[in-house]
């Protein structure tokens, strides 16, 4: 007796898709159409937009849409069906930045020509998950001999949106059709929710941009530890971080006004030299070699608290034999927090021995 054909194998050889029976835009798995997603409008933070597809062939059988076609899906303005202003859409997540915590959404929604905006559910929504796949596995075997309906599932694709647009945007999705034209989810006359309604689809999401946060020196905490002290070198290790632990430093870059990466001050009368190092996040050890006594050096462990959003600074005091000649100088750090908000702070020293932060 001939074995019954495996429906999953049959499914994979049914041929090219020609139309869709489902085309849906979702956020955090919410089933309510045109829900609101907040995002800091800093160009870094992303919104994970979930696209759900059910593709069919000319015989109206469910088929698998190739990954190459899934990657042709784009996000568009719901009303104009054109590209989004001051907005980037990419098919991968920038994992160093967290998604917007919807529990912190602002009380006033900046809606720009939005017809419907369902925000009543937002306060009860937990923070978003920490990771999304680019493409999920579209097929699941639920039994040893599943039926077609048990075997074939919708396909899911994620697009990640970041923006600098100050206006709220109602967005839909579009996809070139293999038989000509464009399929989109922007048909306001169709029933909302992503199901086919006379060959048309109506599914959307409202992006509400939030002003970026900007930090001043008072938003940071600066700590000082006596790292080591010897005959020729005295080392202090500083750490600075955002005092509000809901926010963490995720990127930092430095500019120094004296030398490249080094601040030095020299006091001829006492022959004392002070050096400030601002190690980049990738560094875990900094070696300072005495400027005159080459066999004297200190290996300093830095950025030990980087995973907690703590960045390091080092102050080295050369007790003897110093010939450093630079006088004065400031350091500047461009910091980016875990939500992509960028700020600039400065490091200063009145006497070379103590570091402090300023705007």
Secondary structure, DSSP 8 states (H G I E B T S, - for coil): ------HHHHHHTS----EEEEEEEESTT--STTBEEEEESSSS--EEEEEEEEEE-TTS-EE---HHHHTT-EEEETTT-S--TTEEEESS--TTS----GGG--SS---SS-S--B-TTGGG-----S---SB---B---STT--HHHHB--EEEEEEEEE--SS-EEEEEEEE-TTSSEEESB-TTS-BSSB-BTTB-B--EEEEEE------GGGEEEEEEEEEE-SSEEEEEEEEEESSTT--EEEEEEEESSTTTEEEEEETTTTEEEEEE---TT-SEEEEE-SS-TT-EEEEE--TTGGGT-EEEEEEEE-SS---------EEEEEEETT--EEEEEEE-SSSS--EEE-
